[in-house]
């Protein structure tokens, strides 16, 4: 089994410059430089120009950026351009551009832009939802570089939260894949199983527990295949494969998981072409894990760009 190598949101070419995040003088000078470029994010969306196969972000100079939490995204090693993100109202869209969410545009962006937007959406989501000190409720102040906040009352520092989640493709002795539909999803959408890691639990333990909870299938031979940030709002998806020994029946609770089935490769393609099921979009690690098992790209579904 080869590692995943086409995860849309695990790309990036910009040096994140972690050593500059707490250097106010350097940050102020970079922000004052008209060559600096800013990515504005609002409610998980940014401006981009999109055609059928590619997309490019709209970046603005600092003078055109709105007020809002500001965060350093990094610097381009090739030309020295510094990039910031701002969580605030989007600028007016130039001709040919429109607001677009990361979920839609992630696969169309180049490596630089995919990394910038994933980073910016993650930080913007955190700043938008973590505005007060969890210790005493005081409104916090954004720290230099935007990668932490400070409580002005007690001086505590608070850092972005990332929730680890496991997502796993389970196969049986006939090499059939287990796909399921969450009860909250539209009627034909299916994916592989997933769930959050509990406190004090390893990722491998979470795989075993989540599969058993959702389908009553016991699995063995849990192995890691890759990870992808999913900042909607703040997850890191840890991808796994696992084996289900023979002789087990799928039993779902119909509250969280509505239905689950084994699919051979031929059955999966037939169900897609008959529009009986809809797979996760290409931007997701779920789709990449499914296609890794299948051995090739799968036919597009009518929800791929939604």
LINDADA-V705628 format. One record per backbone hydrogen bond with DSSP energy under -0.5 kcal/mol. CO is the residue of the C=O (numbers start at 1). NH is the residue of the N-H. E is the energy in kcal/mol with one decimal. If there is no record, write none. Layout:
co=CO nh=NH e=E
co=CO nh=NH e=E
This chain:
co=6 nh=8 e=-0.7
co=7 nh=10 e=-1.5
co=8 nh=11 e=-0.5
co=15 nh=75 e=-2.4
co=17 nh=20 e=-1.9
co=18 nh=21 e=-0.9
co=20 nh=23 e=-1.7
co=22 nh=24 e=-0.7
co=23 nh=27 e=-2.5
co=24 nh=28 e=-2.8
co=25 nh=29 e=-2.2
co=26 nh=30 e=-2.5
co=27 nh=31 e=-2.4
co=28 nh=32 e=-1.8
co=29 nh=33 e=-0.7
co=30 nh=33 e=-0.7
co=32 nh=34 e=-0.5
co=33 nh=36 e=-1.8
co=37 nh=84 e=-2.1
co=38 nh=40 e=-0.6
co=38 nh=60 e=-2.3
co=39 nh=86 e=-2.0
co=41 nh=88 e=-1.6
co=42 nh=45 e=-1.7
co=44 nh=102 e=-1.2
co=45 nh=42 e=-2.5
co=46 nh=100 e=-2.2
co=47 nh=58 e=-2.4
co=48 nh=98 e=-2.0
co=49 nh=56 e=-2.0
co=54 nh=51 e=-2.7
co=55 nh=110 e=-0.6
co=56 nh=49 e=-2.6
co=57 nh=59 e=-0.7
co=60 nh=38 e=-3.1
co=61 nh=64 e=-1.9
co=62 nh=65 e=-1.6
co=69 nh=87 e=-2.1
co=71 nh=85 e=-3.0
co=74 nh=83 e=-3.3
co=75 nh=15 e=-2.2
co=75 nh=77 e=-0.6
co=76 nh=80 e=-2.3
co=81 nh=76 e=-3.0
co=82 nh=37 e=-2.5
co=83 nh=73 e=-2.7
co=83 nh=74 e=-1.6
co=84 nh=39 e=-2.7
co=85 nh=71 e=-2.6
co=86 nh=41 e=-2.8
co=86 nh=88 e=-0.8
co=94 nh=97 e=-2.1
co=96 nh=50 e=-0.6
co=98 nh=48 e=-1.8
co=100 nh=46 e=-2.0
co=101 nh=104 e=-0.7
co=101 nh=105 e=-2.2
co=102 nh=106 e=-2.2
co=105 nh=108 e=-1.3
co=105 nh=109 e=-1.3
co=108 nh=55 e=-1.7
co=110 nh=114 e=-2.7
co=111 nh=115 e=-2.0
co=112 nh=116 e=-2.4
co=113 nh=117 e=-2.7
co=114 nh=118 e=-2.1
co=115 nh=119 e=-2.2
co=116 nh=120 e=-2.7
co=117 nh=121 e=-2.8
co=118 nh=122 e=-1.9
co=119 nh=123 e=-2.1
co=120 nh=124 e=-2.9
co=121 nh=125 e=-2.6
co=122 nh=126 e=-1.6
co=123 nh=127 e=-2.8
co=124 nh=128 e=-2.6
co=125 nh=129 e=-1.1
co=126 nh=129 e=-0.6
co=126 nh=130 e=-1.7
co=131 nh=140 e=-2.3
co=133 nh=137 e=-2.2
co=138 nh=133 e=-3.3
co=139 nh=152 e=-0.6
co=141 nh=150 e=-2.8
co=143 nh=146 e=-2.3
co=144 nh=147 e=-0.6
co=145 nh=72 e=-2.3
co=147 nh=160 e=-0.6
co=148 nh=143 e=-2.9
co=149 nh=158 e=-2.8
co=150 nh=141 e=-2.7
co=150 nh=152 e=-0.7
co=151 nh=155 e=-2.3
co=156 nh=151 e=-2.6
co=158 nh=149 e=-2.5
co=162 nh=164 e=-0.7
co=163 nh=236 e=-2.0
co=164 nh=197 e=-2.3
co=165 nh=238 e=-3.3
co=166 nh=195 e=-2.3
co=167 nh=240 e=-2.3
co=168 nh=170 e=-0.6
co=168 nh=193 e=-0.9
co=169 nh=242 e=-2.0
co=170 nh=178 e=-2.3
co=171 nh=244 e=-2.7
co=172 nh=175 e=-2.5
co=176 nh=172 e=-1.5
co=177 nh=179 e=-0.7
co=177 nh=263 e=-2.3
co=179 nh=261 e=-2.6
co=180 nh=182 e=-0.5
co=180 nh=191 e=-2.2
co=181 nh=258 e=-2.5
co=181 nh=259 e=-1.1
co=182 nh=185 e=-1.8
co=186 nh=189 e=-1.3
co=188 nh=278 e=-2.8
co=191 nh=180 e=-3.0
co=193 nh=168 e=-2.5
co=195 nh=166 e=-2.9
co=198 nh=201 e=-1.5
co=202 nh=206 e=-2.1
co=203 nh=207 e=-2.0
co=204 nh=208 e=-1.9
co=205 nh=209 e=-2.6
co=206 nh=210 e=-3.1
co=207 nh=211 e=-2.2
co=208 nh=212 e=-1.8
co=209 nh=213 e=-2.8
co=210 nh=214 e=-2.5
co=211 nh=215 e=-2.2
co=211 nh=216 e=-0.6
co=211 nh=217 e=-0.9
co=212 nh=216 e=-1.6
co=215 nh=251 e=-2.7
co=218 nh=245 e=-0.5
co=220 nh=243 e=-2.9
co=223 nh=241 e=-2.5
co=225 nh=4 e=-1.7
co=226 nh=239 e=-3.5
co=228 nh=237 e=-2.7
co=230 nh=232 e=-2.5
co=230 nh=235 e=-2.1
co=234 nh=163 e=-3.1
co=235 nh=230 e=-3.0
co=236 nh=165 e=-2.5
co=236 nh=238 e=-0.6
co=237 nh=228 e=-2.1
co=237 nh=239 e=-0.7
co=238 nh=167 e=-2.3
co=239 nh=225 e=-2.7
co=239 nh=226 e=-1.1
co=240 nh=169 e=-2.1
co=241 nh=223 e=-2.5
co=242 nh=171 e=-2.1
co=243 nh=220 e=-2.9
co=243 nh=245 e=-0.6
co=244 nh=173 e=-0.5
co=256 nh=183 e=-3.0
co=256 nh=258 e=-0.6
co=257 nh=254 e=-1.9
co=259 nh=181 e=-2.7
co=261 nh=179 e=-2.4
co=263 nh=177 e=-2.7
co=264 nh=268 e=-2.2
co=265 nh=269 e=-2.2
co=266 nh=270 e=-2.3
co=267 nh=271 e=-2.2
co=268 nh=272 e=-2.2
co=269 nh=273 e=-2.6
co=270 nh=274 e=-1.8
co=271 nh=276 e=-2.8
co=271 nh=277 e=-1.1
co=272 nh=275 e=-1.5
co=278 nh=190 e=-2.7
co=281 nh=284 e=-1.9
co=284 nh=288 e=-1.3
co=285 nh=289 e=-2.4
co=286 nh=290 e=-2.3
co=287 nh=291 e=-2.5
co=288 nh=292 e=-2.0
co=289 nh=293 e=-2.1
co=290 nh=294 e=-2.6
co=291 nh=295 e=-2.5
co=291 nh=296 e=-0.9
co=301 nh=304 e=-1.9
co=303 nh=306 e=-1.8
